[in-house]
Amino acid sequence: MRLSSIYLFKLREIADTMRHRVPAFTPRLLVGLLVIALTLLFCTAALAEETQDLIIVVDVSTSMSDIFDKVKAEAKRIVSSAQLGDRVTIVTFGASSRLVERARILSSYDIARLLSVLEEMAPTEYATSLSAGMDRGLQEIKQLYASSPDRRRVLIWLSDDKDNPPKDIPNLVTFTSLKQREAQELPDNNWFAFKAPIEPEAKSDVRWFIDWASRAGMRLEPRLSKDDLGTVLAPNLTREIAVEFQPSTPAIRGTTFSVVAEIAEEDGGHYSAALAVAPQEIVCRGDSWQENISVTFPERLGSYMCRLSFVLPSDKHLAISPPQVSLKARVQPQIRVLERQDAVAHAVITAAYQESLQKKPASETVLAPRMRAMLGEEARHSVRRPSLGFGPISPGSRYEANMELFPTKNIPIESLIMKSNFTLPPGLELRPRFKIAQGTLTAELNLIAGADFVLSKGWELQGMISFVTNEPGVGVYPTDIPVRLYTERGLSRWGKRELPMAATYEQFTRIAQIAKSLAAKAALGLLAIVTLWMVYYAVRRYGFPSTDLAGTLEIIKNPTPRKMRFFNLRRMGKLRATSSLTIGSGGGADIVLPHTSVADMHARITTARTDVGTIVFVQPLHYNPILVNDVAYTRGKEIGDKDILSIGDFVLLYRCPEVYRETIVRFADGRSIRGMLISWDIDAVSFEFLPKGAPSLDARMVIEFSELKAVFMVRRAGRFTGGLSTGAGSRPAGHPVEVIFKDGELLEGYMVGETAEWSKRFYVIPRETSEVALVLVERSAVQNLFTREEFEKPPFELRRALRSLAARIGV
């Protein structure tokens, strides 16, 4: 105001001067006016940058009577400190909320008017609805945000936080319902600041709601109670994992997230699998809590790294750090069979020995050692045990043999010792070495014959070895392993018979010569086949490059200064003659996104070719996070037209206009409909479907996946595949699978995807069909699912028929 008065005074003085000396001061006048205009423009811009929006929410309930003078004084102080250009909104609340005043501060008159409004306020309401006041305050903030999103907004809360909502108002808004309503409507992070100058007299939900509404500092930290589950003994493959969650603020209360479990081989193998986990969804509490998460391991022996991933489907503003925790586990068989074998041997020895004592009591002192040895040998033959053999031994040679060991408890391999009941001759040395591979303890035995080792032909040594540990109370099975060492001999033992070696050697020599000639011919034939295959591969790759990739990736958010617009996947696939492209920041990636938030090899775009079209997947590599439509995935995810991919700080839009697929939808209750797919995402809850014969797209249906049995996609008519068809008569990519539905129907084919058998629904390429080329199976409609491992367990055909019959009759 003072600056404006000075400018008016100067303008008046210049005007008086102009009346007397206009011709002489005309150039100076113009220069002065230009300087004043630029100064006013600069000051106005500076004031615009410093202005802010103040939303004052005042509690006018009777519980505020003792402190209302303090509240009014604080509100007046805030209004008096407002600057030119600020916008001030005053809201009061009690049983309900009310807008009192909105004003933009343009002069001291506006401040005086707002002060008079505050002076007239009084605590007259008998009820207090804190959520109603907060609701009105958020509405005012939204309006200010919509008009000027770049301005600073401050919500001033003047209340004692004593909540006493009215009882006779139906559908009264609460903080919980307010959070549910505003969950998808709130703007970006830090869209307003919160101040509460008056110390509250009661504890309420205002604080946690404000922390949630401002979207600031919502973090959750998971911690494992232990990082090693130890040994999981089959068939009891379910284990509980205790995870402690530490929230940074009570605002996290009520937020949900999902739990996904998967395993991978600890020694860097290629095997990985998803695990059944319970619970699959966790609801956050406002303070620290512990969750017991149970996982079920596969029936596959080995050492694994188990990873628990936490996915946020409901609130992307919550940060879980770390988003994944890992722990070790080993799957081993139970040792009851081995213990039973030793128990049988001990029972045979004891029973026979006691029987012999009853017949000849006097022989206890004289024949006891010999009798025990004979009975022990008899028991060892009655129990099936592994044995080791080394030979024929020659000087300067090395011989190896492996033996699987099963300790009763987890023990360090440094504590294992080998014992034997025989002595080796000079020049021979038997060295054990212990290792753990795929969860199995293995003893590698190396027999080393020195260069000076000399023994006559026909030499043989038989004995027993055992493995013990210095850990107390721990046994190692099997025990008393037979070992045989021998050199070349004139006679060969076969059971209890001894055969002449000369005739046997001559027969083996003749067989070896025939095998040698056949091997030479087979090598020539194999060489011809390899040569033809290499020629075919070179012609196909470099002469007629092809790819199954389609569509483009458009960059809609680029954190780097480099100009990058889009990537044409089909063109890149043809240039590289591949149907798979890698994405990363390293030079070895096919699609390079040069930024520190992107790993060297971050993700891979792969395809699965079917007779209804190509299915495109995005798959994370090395457990790097990717988001598809703001949902995190740690496994391969099918992508379609207009899906949004977040890789590091890059955001990409996948475009690939789809041709409507002709399908047959079969429901779980037996109904079926034929028509076209309009929208399709197997990870969604539903999809849009247009029945055959519908008059227009307006007649489309929304079908829930949970109601289905399967979706059968019809083969495209007249499609030329060039020998790469996935229909009948060819072997498509994927592993064999047989599905028995709950109504008894059998589906045989090949499963598409690496971890599809653990998903809610999965694709199957049928093995024999004339019309259907691809089937989406809903897991809730499946009675039994057989994979490749099940096919190898006899009698598979009988078990499959019995289970199919049981499914038909409802047993």
ZATI-322266 format. One record per residue (C-alpha): x, y, z; residue in three letters. Coordinates in steps of 0.02 Angstrom, whole numbers, padded with zeros to 5 digits, always signed. Layout:
residues N
XYZala ...
This chain:
residues 811
+00000+00000+00000met +00142+00120+00042arg +00226+00080-00125leu +00063+00113-00219ser +00040+00284-00130ser +00215+00338-00182ile +00177+00292-00363tyr +00013+00390-00360leu +00102+00542-00286phe +00233+00537-00422lys +00101+00521-00557leu +00008+00673-00487arg +00169+00776-00485glu +00208+00728-00664ile +00031+00774-00717ala +00048+00949-00640asp +00212+00973-00728thr +00138+00918-00894met +00008+01058-00886arg +00146+01189-00880his +00290+01114-00980arg +00223+00979-01093val +00338+01005-01241pro +00499+01009-01140ala +00465+00856-01030phe +00380+00740-01154thr +00532+00622-01179pro +00568+00617-00992arg +00386+00582-00958leu +00384+00432-01073leu +00542+00360-00997val +00473+00383-00822gly +00310+00297-00864leu +00404+00151-00940leu +00511+00130-00783val +00357+00136-00670ile +00266+00006-00777ala +00414-00114-00772leu +00431-00091-00584thr +00247-00126-00554leu +00256-00281-00666leu +00406-00348-00571phe +00327-00316-00400cys +00164-00398-00455thr +00257-00554-00515ala +00356-00563-00353ala +00197-00548-00249leu +00114-00684-00354ala +00257-00803-00317glu +00244-00774-00128glu +00054-00782-00111thr -00033-00931-00030gln -00205-01000+00012asp -00259-01007+00195leu -00406-01119+00245ile -00454-01087+00428ile -00569-01220+00503val -00641-01169+00674val -00731-01282+00798asp -00884-01187+00866val -00951-01323+00983ser -00986-01285+01167thr -00835-01389+01222ser -00728-01246+01155met -00800-01117+01277ser -00648-01113+01391asp -00521-01089+01251ile -00625-00999+01119phe -00547-00830+01158asp -00377-00908+01126lys -00443-00985+00964val -00510-00817+00901lys -00347-00731+00945ala -00249-00862+00847glu -00367-00848+00698ala -00352-00658+00699lys -00163-00670+00705arg -00163-00783+00552ile -00280-00668+00455val -00180-00513+00503ser -00020-00594+00437ser -00096-00624+00265ala -00008-00537+00120gln -00076-00449-00033leu -00140-00580-00156gly -00172-00715-00025asp -00339-00806-00026arg -00421-00837+00144val -00566-00958+00176thr -00654-00974+00345ile -00755-01131+00387val -00844-01172+00550thr -00911-01339+00608phe -01011-01416+00749gly -01151-01537+00713ala -01119-01493+00530ser -00998-01383+00433ser -01029-01212+00356arg -00933-01097+00241leu -00921-00925+00325val -00813-00821+00208glu -00702-00827+00054arg -00594-00676+00014ala -00439-00624-00082arg -00330-00498+00011ile -00321-00343-00101leu -00314-00208+00032ser -00320-00180+00219ser -00509-00169+00205tyr -00519-00356+00164asp -00417-00399+00319ile -00527-00288+00428ala -00685-00371+00361arg -00619-00546+00399leu -00568-00492+00575leu -00745-00429+00608ser -00815-00597+00549val -00701-00689+00671leu -00751-00571+00811glu -00936-00617+00792glu -00904-00805+00812met -00961-00895+00970ala -00964-01079+01028pro -01149-01118+01010thr -01157-01296+00937glu -01199-01440+01056tyr -01129-01579+00944ala -00958-01595+00864thr -00924-01688+00701ser -00737-01677+00670leu -00752-01774+00507ser -00883-01652+00441ala -00765-01505+00471gly -00622-01598+00388met -00734-01644+00241asp -00778-01460+00211arg -00597-01407+00228gly -00541-01535+00097leu -00677-01475-00022gln -00612-01297-00010glu -00434-01356-00038ile -00488-01451-00194lys -00569-01297-00269gln -00414-01192-00236leu -00303-01330-00306tyr -00406-01341-00466ala -00390-01154-00499ser -00206-01132-00449ser -00113-01297-00424pro +00057-01212-00406asp +00010-01106-00255arg +00046-01157-00076arg -00107-01211+00026arg -00114-01218+00216val -00256-01296+00317leu -00264-01217+00493ile -00361-01329+00614trp -00427-01242+00772leu -00512-01374+00880ser -00496-01469+01044asp -00526-01632+00945asp -00668-01688+01059lys -00778-01788+00940asp -00965-01790+00984asn -01059-01823+00821pro -01249-01802+00817pro -01350-01963+00836lys -01500-01922+00726asp -01410-01888+00559ile -01418-02036+00437pro -01263-02083+00336asn -01151-01972+00441leu -00980-01956+00364val -00836-02032+00465thr -00649-02025+00439phe -00652-02205+00374thr -00788-02170+00245ser -00703-02005+00202leu -00542-02099+00167lys -00632-02226+00057gln -00717-02088-00041arg -00561-01983-00066glu -00442-02129-00102ala -00449-02108-00291gln -00487-01921-00298glu -00346-01840-00202leu -00213-01749-00305pro -00025-01778-00299asp +00092-01786-00148asn +00106-01639-00027asn -00043-01547-00104trp -00076-01454+00059phe +00008-01419+00227ala -00075-01443+00397phe -00057-01335+00552lys -00144-01355+00720ala -00091-01207+00832pro -00211-01256+00974ile -00156-01407+01076glu -00298-01538+01069pro -00378-01591+01232glu -00430-01764+01170ala -00356-01901+01062lys -00448-01921+00897ser -00426-01988+00720asp -00383-01816+00651val -00195-01846+00656arg -00190-02012+00564trp -00315-01950+00434phe -00211-01794+00400ile -00053-01899+00381asp -00145-02007+00255trp -00231-01864+00163ala -00069-01765+00141ser +00016-01922+00070arg +00179-01885+00160ala +00291-02009+00251gly +00185-02167+00233met +00314-02305+00243arg +00311-02486+00301leu +00466-02586+00347glu +00455-02778+00351pro +00580-02876+00456arg +00610-03063+00464leu +00627-03146+00634ser +00754-03266+00554lys +00829-03281+00380asp +00844-03472+00375asp +00700-03595+00383leu +00820-03740+00399gly +00773-03909+00327thr +00597-03943+00263val +00565-04130+00268leu +00446-04202+00139ala +00299-04231+00137pro +00265-04097+00271asn +00308-03951+00155leu +00213-03806+00238thr +00310-03685+00347arg +00264-03524+00438glu +00370-03368+00419ile +00355-03234+00555ala +00368-03059+00480val +00365-02903+00589glu +00298-02744+00509phe +00351-02571+00571gln +00240-02427+00506pro +00308-02250+00505ser +00138-02170+00542thr -00034-02227+00604pro -00103-02163+00437ala -00059-02332+00362ile -00205-02411+00457arg -00330-02499+00343gly -00215-02502+00190thr -00204-02674+00109thr -00065-02757+00012phe -00038-02929-00065ser +00094-03060-00028val +00177-03159-00167val +00302-03299-00130ala +00425-03381-00250glu +00581-03487-00240ile +00738-03506-00344ala +00885-03624-00331glu +01015-03556-00212glu +01164-03611-00317asp +01108-03510-00469gly +01009-03647-00557gly +00870-03615-00681his +00729-03687-00576tyr +00606-03563-00500ser +00426-03577-00447ala +00286-03481-00363ala +00229-03543-00193leu +00056-03556-00117ala +00048-03424+00020val -00078-03382+00157ala -00138-03254+00192pro -00130-03181+00017gln -00187-03008+00074glu -00136-02914+00232ile -00228-02766+00311val -00110-02641+00393cys -00126-02589+00574arg -00084-02420+00646gly +00058-02484+00754asp +00190-02622+00744ser +00124-02798+00720trp +00183-02972+00676gln +00108-03077+00536glu +00131-03265+00521asn +00138-03306+00335ile +00130-03490+00285ser +00210-03551+00123val +00205-03724+00043thr +00363-03786-00044phe +00362-03900-00198pro +00403-04085-00188glu +00575-04059-00262arg +00735-04087-00165leu +00860-03944-00163gly +00926-03787-00077ser +00820-03636-00114tyr +00809-03449-00087met +00629-03405-00040cys +00573-03228-00077arg +00419-03141-00008leu +00362-02992-00113ser +00238-02863-00051phe +00126-02786-00185val +00016-02632-00160leu -00146-02643-00259pro -00246-02518-00156ser -00135-02368-00115asp +00016-02328-00223lys +00071-02191-00103his +00125-02316+00029leu +00309-02364+00014ala +00363-02536+00077ile +00550-02541+00104ser +00618-02665+00067pro +00479-02725-00050pro +00551-02901-00041gln +00629-03009+00094val +00729-03169+00068ser +00770-03321+00172leu +00849-03491+00142lys +00770-03663+00149ala +00820-03841+00106arg +00698-03978+00054val +00752-04156+00100gln +00663-04323+00116pro +00623-04393+00287gln +00749-04521+00349ile +00620-04639+00423arg +00653-04767+00285val +00838-04773+00326leu +00803-04782+00512glu +00681-04925+00477arg +00816-05020+00381gln +00937-05009+00528asp +00797-05060+00647ala +00761-05214+00540val +00945-05261+00540ala +00956-05241+00728his +00797-05344+00755ala +00864-05486+00645val +01029-05492+00738ile +00948-05487+00910thr +00815-05619+00873ala +00937-05742+00793ala +01065-05717+00931tyr +00939-05747+01070gln +00875-05902+00981glu +01051-05972+00967ser +01084-05939+01153leu +00929-06038+01201gln +00990-06185+01099lys +01174-06176+01152lys +01194-06070+01310pro +01375-06124+01335ala +01427-06047+01169ser +01407-05870+01235glu +01584-05858+01295thr +01669-05954+01154val +01569-05923+00995leu +01487-05755+01034ala +01600-05644+00925pro +01593-05761+00777arg +01404-05786+00793met +01372-05599+00802arg +01478-05571+00645ala +01384-05704+00548met +01214-05639+00601leu +01267-05461+00561gly +01320-05513+00385glu +01154-05602+00364glu +01057-05447+00420ala +01156-05335+00303arg +01108-05446+00156his +00926-05444+00210ser +00921-05254+00210val +00947-05162+00045arg +01099-05048+00060arg +01206-04949-00062pro +01381-05011-00103ser +01538-04936-00179leu +01665-05016-00296gly +01836-04957-00356phe +01927-05051-00492gly +02011-05123-00585pro +02148-05020-00504ile +02307-04976-00601ser +02458-04871-00547pro +02446-04681-00569gly +02256-04679-00582ser +02114-04591-00490arg +01940-04662-00457tyr +01785-04568-00396glu +01620-04620-00317ala +01478-04520-00238asn +01365-04564-00092met +01212-04465-00032glu +01207-04442+00157leu +01058-04399+00267phe +01094-04326+00439pro +00956-04326+00570thr +00986-04138+00598lys +01069-03996+00506asn +01256-04005+00538ile +01408-03914+00468pro +01502-04018+00340ile +01664-03982+00434glu +01604-04096+00575ser +01592-04253+00464leu +01723-04392+00477ile +01740-04554+00377met +01783-04715+00469lys +01827-04886+00394ser +01861-05063+00459asn +02003-05099+00336phe +02181-05041+00303thr +02239-04991+00129leu +02406-05055+00062pro +02547-04930+00029pro +02518-04826-00126gly +02328-04817-00107leu +02236-04673-00024glu +02048-04647-00002leu +02002-04464+00024arg +01825-04403+00064pro +01759-04230+00020arg +01589-04168+00075phe +01475-04042-00012lys +01292-03987-00014ile +01211-03975-00186ala +01024-03944-00213gln +00992-03972-00029gly +01074-04145-00028thr +01229-04188+00073leu +01349-04286-00037thr +01513-04373+00003ala +01636-04376-00143glu +01760-04519-00121leu +01923-04513-00219asn +02036-04667-00227leu +02212-04616-00280ile +02336-04748-00338ala +02517-04688-00336gly +02641-04722-00475ala +02734-04845-00362asp +02577-04944-00322phe +02607-05127-00369val +02489-05271-00329leu +02468-05440-00409ser +02321-05479-00522lys +02172-05547-00429gly +02200-05436-00274trp +02037-05386-00189glu +01989-05294-00030leu +01815-05287+00046gln +01758-05189+00198gly +01638-05061+00271met +01643-04872+00288ile +01532-04759+00394ser +01514-04572+00416phe +01500-04495+00588val +01495-04320+00659thr +01561-04244+00819asn +01393-04155+00845glu +01308-04237+00997pro +01147-04334+00967gly +01159-04330+00776val +01164-04485+00666gly +01214-04497+00483val +01130-04624+00367tyr +01162-04744+00284pro +01282-04835+00399thr +01402-04980+00362asp +01420-04951+00175ile +01504-05099+00086pro +01662-05054-00012val +01756-05165-00136arg +01929-05128-00210leu +02010-05245-00338tyr +02137-05260-00477thr +02125-05359-00639glu +02096-05541-00605arg +02089-05702-00702gly +01914-05741-00639leu +01763-05627-00631ser +01641-05651-00488arg +01456-05649-00534trp +01358-05684-00379gly +01429-05847-00312lys +01494-05904-00483arg +01666-05873-00555glu +01679-05860-00746leu +01836-05877-00854pro +01898-05702-00903met +01972-05749-01073ala +01809-05795-01161ala +01719-05649-01082thr +01857-05529-01136tyr +01850-05595-01317glu +01662-05571-01322gln +01674-05393-01256phe +01812-05355-01383thr +01701-05409-01528arg +01559-05304-01463ile +01675-05155-01443ala +01734-05168-01624gln +01554-05172-01688ile +01510-05024-01578ala +01662-04929-01643lys +01612-04952-01826ser +01432-04902-01789leu +01492-04750-01693ala +01596-04693-01843ala +01446-04706-01960lys +01335-04620-01833ala +01461-04479-01817ala +01462-04451-02006leu +01272-04450-02009gly +01265-04330-01861leu +01392-04217-01946leu +01283-04211-02103ala +01129-04171-02000ile +01221-04032-01905val +01285-03958-02069thr +01111-03957-02147leu +01039-03879-01990trp +01171-03741-01989met +01136-03702-02172val +00949-03696-02136tyr +00977-03585-01984tyr +01089-03464-02081ala +00967-03452-02227val +00819-03428-02110arg +00902-03300-01999arg +00998-03196-02124tyr +00898-03227-02282gly +00719-03219-02216phe +00723-03135-02045pro +00558-03148-01952ser +00490-03107-01780thr +00330-03129-01679asp +00351-02959-01595leu +00222-02825-01634ala +00178-02650-01576gly +00276-02502-01511thr +00336-02436-01342leu +00309-02247-01329glu +00403-02151-01195ile +00282-02040-01100ile +00400-02000-00955lys +00587-01978-00987asn +00699-01935-00837pro +00849-01903-00949thr +00888-01753-01061pro +00905-01868-01212arg +00766-01860-01340lys +00684-02030-01359met +00509-02051-01430arg +00468-02234-01458phe +00534-02407-01500phe +00462-02510-01643asn +00466-02688-01575leu +00428-02774-01741arg +00567-02681-01832arg +00692-02715-01693met +00643-02899-01688gly +00669-02917-01876lys +00839-02832-01870leu +00894-02951-01732arg +00798-03102-01801ala +00723-03138-01631thr +00556-03137-01541ser +00630-03080-01376ser +00704-02910-01330leu +00793-02859-01169thr +00770-02690-01084ile +00906-02612-00976gly +01032-02473-00954ser +01183-02576-01008gly +01255-02582-01183gly +01208-02765-01199gly +01021-02729-01190ala +00916-02722-01349asp +00814-02573-01285ile +00930-02455-01192val +00856-02339-01058leu +01010-02243-00996pro +00968-02200-00816his +01028-02253-00643thr +00853-02312-00594ser +00862-02447-00729val +00969-02604-00704ala +01091-02665-00836asp +00968-02803-00881met +00801-02749-00807his +00663-02838-00904ala +00628-02942-01060arg +00490-02930-01191ile +00445-03108-01246thr +00308-03186-01353thr +00206-03345-01362ala +00143-03385-01537arg -00028-03466-01556thr -00152-03490-01697asp -00260-03350-01628val -00118-03225-01626gly +00039-03184-01531thr +00035-03158-01342ile +00162-03028-01284val +00235-03039-01109phe +00347-02924-01006val +00456-03019-00882gln +00568-02944-00744pro +00749-03002-00740leu +00853-03032-00583his +00704-02983-00472tyr +00707-02801-00534asn +00538-02716-00505pro +00421-02674-00649ile +00247-02598-00645leu +00107-02634-00769val -00036-02509-00750asn +00036-02459-00579asp +00034-02640-00514val +00202-02723-00470ala +00243-02894-00545tyr +00384-03016-00507thr +00333-03140-00642arg +00290-03130-00826gly +00137-03019-00864lys +00037-03019-01025glu +00023-02843-01098ile -00102-02774-01222gly -00145-02614-01313asp -00128-02453-01208lys -00048-02540-01058asp +00072-02428-00961ile +00243-02499-00909leu +00350-02419-00773ser +00533-02472-00782ile +00640-02373-00659gly +00594-02190-00682asp +00539-02219-00863phe +00354-02235-00905val +00313-02316-01072leu +00148-02342-01165leu +00127-02504-01262tyr +00024-02485-01420arg -00034-02634-01522cys -00213-02619-01587pro -00294-02789-01567glu -00411-02874-01688val -00565-02938-01598tyr -00545-03123-01557arg -00686-03245-01590glu -00714-03346-01431thr -00829-03469-01344ile -00860-03428-01161val -00908-03575-01051arg -00977-03541-00877phe -00956-03650-00723ala -01143-03688-00723asp -01137-03765-00899gly -01193-03615-01005arg -01093-03560-01157ser -01094-03404-01267ile -01007-03371-01433arg -00949-03198-01482gly -00803-03075-01485met -00685-03010-01349leu -00690-02821-01332ile -00570-02798-01185ser -00450-02927-01113trp -00335-02933-00961asp -00321-03101-00870ile -00261-03015-00710asp -00418-02906-00703ala -00582-02951-00619val -00689-02952-00777ser -00687-02923-00965phe -00804-02854-01098glu -00885-02974-01220phe -00997-02948-01373leu -01116-03095-01407pro -01132-03160-01584lys -01275-03078-01677gly -01279-02924-01565ala -01346-02769-01657pro -01204-02652-01602ser -01061-02629-01479leu -01186-02556-01356asp -01247-02734-01324ala -01081-02785-01247arg -01078-02888-01085met -00965-02878-00933val -00918-03055-00877ile -00833-03095-00711glu -00689-03220-00721phe -00750-03302-00560ser -00908-03362-00650glu -00812-03453-00786leu -00749-03626-00822lys -00643-03582-00974ala -00632-03466-01125val -00602-03555-01293phe -00522-03447-01428met -00563-03499-01607val -00425-03531-01733arg -00407-03398-01867arg -00470-03462-02033ala -00346-03472-02177gly -00195-03423-02072arg -00030-03481-02150phe +00099-03520-02018thr +00242-03581-02125gly +00264-03742-02028gly +00261-03656-01859leu +00079-03685-01817ser +00036-03725-01638thr -00116-03828-01685gly -00134-04015-01700ala +00012-04110-01770gly +00147-03994-01705ser +00234-03973-01538arg +00214-03793-01472pro +00322-03709-01343ala +00277-03747-01162gly +00272-03903-01053his +00138-04039-01065pro -00011-04023-00948val -00175-04113-00921glu -00322-04024-00839val -00472-04111-00762ile -00616-03991-00731phe -00739-04011-00588lys -00872-04074-00710asp -00753-04215-00765gly -00701-04143-00935glu -00518-04177-00983leu -00410-04050-01074leu -00238-04104-01140glu -00113-03981-01209gly +00036-03871-01172tyr +00040-03734-01041met +00096-03560-01098val +00210-03467-00975gly +00346-03518-00852glu +00248-03500-00688thr +00071-03510-00759ala +00024-03663-00658glu +00024-03560-00497trp -00082-03416-00567ser -00267-03387-00543lys -00293-03425-00728arg -00179-03483-00867phe -00170-03520-01054tyr -00167-03696-01127val -00136-03738-01310ile -00245-03893-01342pro -00156-04044-01412arg -00294-04106-01527glu -00431-03991-01592thr -00499-03931-01758ser -00576-03764-01708glu -00506-03706-01540val -00324-03647-01543ala -00304-03576-01367leu -00396-03601-01201val -00395-03490-01047leu -00426-03602-00895val -00501-03530-00735glu -00413-03616-00589arg -00568-03612-00476ser -00656-03730-00600ala -00512-03857-00600val -00521-04020-00502gln -00345-04085-00540asn -00194-04022-00637leu -00058-04142-00698phe +00112-04079-00756thr +00261-04167-00837arg +00322-04236-00670glu +00152-04318-00642glu +00161-04407-00812phe +00317-04500-00755glu +00234-04575-00600lys +00154-04745-00643pro +00017-04791-00661pro -00032-04618-00723phe -00171-04668-00844glu -00263-04767-00708leu -00250-04626-00580arg -00309-04498-00708arg -00460-04604-00756ala -00509-04630-00573leu -00495-04444-00532arg -00595-04398-00687ser -00731-04522-00636leu -00732-04453-00458ala -00753-04277-00527ala -00901-04330-00635arg -00997-04416-00495ile -00957-04276-00371gly -00851-04377-00248val 
